[in-house]
């Protein structure tokens, strides 16, 4: 895609995709604004974020959702977003912010990991493969932009280990697109199929119990290697759950009955 093609696209006013441009950024304790961004956040947690965080904290997904999230509005009215619940203090800090920094840094959410960039994905049936764009944020409190350290989008994503998060989040985006079509018409918000979808996306431990109690894995043709890891691998189970939701809500996806 050429720069001329970019110009034809409609991006939010004042936002220009970085593409191969070099940008300056550094975040460290010696930068004056350090940890200023970890307050009063409206931060969406994707299903994979929740898996990484609940595992890091050694708690169940039910407990994580109860202690650390609230439900918020997503980009459509048919399925809620899981939002990180800020601490009940004057500054409304992130609950994982202590002392000198982030206590869950290695498993921090996608939004924290990607910052100071923002990612947008264009999905076009004509192109097949989604096209992704990255934009620079412009928060006045962030002085990290004034640091000399240089990055490209590619080097930043590699350094912050964002690629795998994005890969799993793109699978979630497919499911959320399905939810945006209101596949539970007739049962209303909070109906049985929506509750099932909520469990798959946000309560992986509950979904594993459901799958075991209903012998769900035995109902489909699964590769032996996949079947062996579903009992213990949350990421693999989440991906299976996404395919199962496609199957039960739209009759699509890769799952096949035995």
C-alpha positions in Angstrom: 0.0 0.0 0.0 1.4 3.4 -1.0 1.3 6.6 1.0 -1.1 7.9 -1.6 -3.5 5.1 -0.6 -3.2 6.2 3.0 -4.3 9.7 2.1 -7.5 8.4 0.6 -8.4 6.6 3.8 -10.3 8.4 6.5 -8.5 8.5 9.8 -9.5 10.4 12.9 -8.7 14.1 12.6 -5.1 14.8 13.5 -4.1 11.1 13.5 -1.6 9.9 10.9 -0.5 6.3 10.8 3.2 5.9 11.7 4.0 3.1 9.3 7.8 3.0 9.0 8.4 6.4 10.7 10.8 6.7 13.6 9.5 8.0 16.9 11.0 9.0 20.2 9.9 7.4 23.5 11.3 6.1 26.8 9.5 5.2 30.0 11.6 4.7 33.2 11.8 5.8 36.8 14.1 8.7 36.0 11.5 10.3 33.6 9.6 12.9 35.7 6.1 11.7 34.6 6.8 8.0 35.5 3.6 6.2 36.5 1.4 9.3 35.8 -0.4 7.3 33.1 -1.5 4.6 35.6 -4.3 6.6 37.0 -8.0 7.2 36.3 -8.0 4.8 33.4 -10.9 3.6 31.2 -8.9 0.5 30.2 -10.5 -2.4 28.4 -9.3 -5.9 29.2 -9.5 -8.4 26.4 -10.1 -12.1 27.2 -6.4 -12.9 26.8 -5.5 -10.0 29.1 -7.7 -11.6 31.8 -6.1 -15.0 31.4 -2.6 -13.6 31.7 -3.5 -11.5 34.7 -5.4 -14.1 36.7 -2.6 -16.5 36.1 0.0 -14.0 37.2 -2.1 -13.3 40.4 -2.7 -17.1 41.0 -6.4 -16.6 41.3 -9.4 -17.9 39.4 -11.0 -16.0 36.6 -14.2 -15.7 38.7 -12.2 -14.0 41.5 -10.3 -11.8 39.0 -13.5 -10.6 37.4 -15.1 -9.9 40.8 -12.1 -8.1 42.3 -10.5 -6.3 39.4 -13.1 -5.5 36.7 -16.3 -3.6 36.0 -18.5 -3.9 33.0 -18.6 -1.0 30.5 -19.8 -0.2 27.1 -18.1 -1.7 24.1 -18.3 -0.4 20.5 -21.8 -1.9 20.2 -24.8 -2.5 22.6 -25.0 -6.3 22.4 -22.1 -7.4 24.6 -20.3 -5.6 27.5 -16.6 -4.8 27.7 -14.6 -5.8 30.8 -12.9 -2.7 32.2 -10.1 -2.7 34.7 -11.4 -1.5 38.1 -9.3 1.3 39.5 -8.3 1.4 43.2 -10.6 3.3 45.6 -8.1 6.0 46.5 -8.0 9.7 45.7 -5.9 9.2 42.6 -7.8 6.1 41.4 -4.6 4.3 40.6 -4.3 1.0 38.8 -4.7 -1.8 41.4 -1.4 -3.3 40.3 0.6 -0.2 40.8 2.8 -0.3 43.9 6.0 1.4 45.1 8.3 1.7 42.2 6.0 0.5 39.4 3.9 -2.2 37.9 3.7 -5.5 39.9 2.3 -7.4 36.9 4.6 -5.9 34.3 5.4 -9.1 32.4 1.7 -9.8 32.1 0.4 -6.3 31.7 -2.7 -5.7 29.5 -2.6 -5.1 25.8 -3.3 -1.3 26.2 -0.4 -0.8 28.6 1.9 -3.0 26.5 1.1 -1.1 23.3 1.3 2.5 24.8 2.3 5.1 23.6 0.9 3.6 20.3 -2.7 2.9 19.5 -3.6 0.2 17.1 -6.4 0.2 14.5 -7.3 -2.8 12.3 -9.2 -2.6 9.1 -11.0 -5.8 8.1 -12.0 -5.9 4.4 -13.4 -9.1 2.8 -11.9 -8.0 -0.5 -8.3 -7.9 1.0 -8.7 -11.0 3.1 -5.9 -10.3 5.6 -6.6 -7.5 8.0 -4.6 -4.3 7.6 -3.3 -2.8 10.8 -2.3 0.8 11.5 -0.5 2.4 14.5 -0.9 5.9 15.7 1.0 7.9 18.3 -0.9 9.0 21.4 -0.7 12.6 22.5 -1.2 12.9 26.2 0.2 16.2 27.6 1.3 14.6 30.9 3.6 12.1 29.1 7.1 13.4 28.9 8.5 10.1 27.5 8.0 11.5 24.0 10.8 14.1 24.7 13.4 11.3 25.4 16.0 10.6 22.8 15.4 6.8 22.5 14.3 6.0 18.9 11.9 3.3 17.8 9.9 2.1 14.8 6.6 0.5 15.2 8.2 -2.9 14.4 11.0 -2.5 17.0 8.5 -1.3 19.6 6.1 -4.2 19.2 9.0 -6.7 19.4 10.5 -5.0 22.4 7.2 -4.9 24.3 6.2 -8.4 23.1 2.9 -7.2 21.7 2.6 -9.5 18.7 1.3 -12.5 20.4 -1.3 -10.4 22.3 -2.4 -8.9 19.0 -2.8 -12.4 17.4 -5.1 -13.6 20.1 -6.9 -10.3 20.3 -7.6 -10.5 16.6 -9.4 -13.8 17.2 -11.5 -12.1 19.9 -12.3 -9.2 17.5 -13.9 -11.8 15.1 -16.1 -13.0 17.9 -17.0 -9.4 19.0 -17.9 -8.7 15.4 -20.3 -11.6 15.6 -21.7 -10.3 18.9 -22.3 -6.9 17.2 -24.8 -8.6 14.9 -26.9 -9.4 18.0 -26.9 -13.2 17.6 -29.1 -13.6 20.7 -32.2 -11.8 19.3 -35.3 -12.9 21.2 -33.6 -13.8 24.5 -32.6 -10.2 25.4 -29.6 -9.0 27.4 -28.3 -11.6 29.9 -30.1 -14.5 28.2 -28.7 -18.0 28.3 -26.6 -17.8 25.1 -25.2 -14.4 26.1 -24.3 -15.7 29.5 -22.6 -18.6 27.8 -20.6 -16.2 25.6 -19.7 -14.2 28.7 -18.4 -17.3 30.4 -16.2 -18.3 27.4 -14.7 -14.8 27.0 -14.3 -13.7 30.6 -14.4 -16.8 32.8 -12.1 -19.4 31.3 -12.1 -21.5 34.5 -15.9 -21.6 34.5 -15.9 -22.6 30.8 -13.4 -25.4 31.6 -15.8 -26.8 34.2 -18.7 -26.5 31.8 -16.8 -28.3 29.1 -15.8 -31.1 31.4 -19.3 -31.6 32.9 -20.9 -31.7 29.4 -18.0 -33.7 27.8 -17.8 -30.9 25.2 -14.5 -31.9 23.8 -15.7 -35.4 23.0 -18.5 -33.9 20.8 -16.1 -32.6 18.1 -13.3 -33.8 15.9 -10.2 -32.4 17.5 -6.6 -33.1 16.8 -5.0 -35.3 19.4 -2.4 -32.7 20.4 -5.1 -30.1 20.9 -7.3 -32.4 23.0 -4.3 -33.2 25.3 -3.7 -29.6 26.2 -7.3 -28.3 26.6 -7.5 -29.6 30.2 -4.7 -27.3 31.3 -3.9 -24.6 28.7 -6.1 -21.6 29.1 -5.1 -20.0 25.8 -5.9 -23.1 23.8 -9.2 -23.4 25.6 -10.0 -19.7 24.8 -9.3 -20.3 21.1 -11.5 -23.5 21.2 -14.2 -21.4 23.0 -14.1 -18.8 20.2 -14.6 -21.5 17.6 -17.4 -23.1 19.7 -19.2 -19.7 19.9 -19.0 -19.4 16.1 -20.5 -22.9 15.9 -23.4 -22.4 18.3 -24.2 -18.8 17.4 -23.7 -18.7 13.7 -23.1 -22.2 12.4 -19.6 -21.1 11.2 -16.0 -21.8 12.2 -13.7 -24.8 12.1 -15.4 -27.2 14.5 -17.0 -30.3 13.2 -19.2 -32.7 15.1 -18.2 -36.3 15.4 
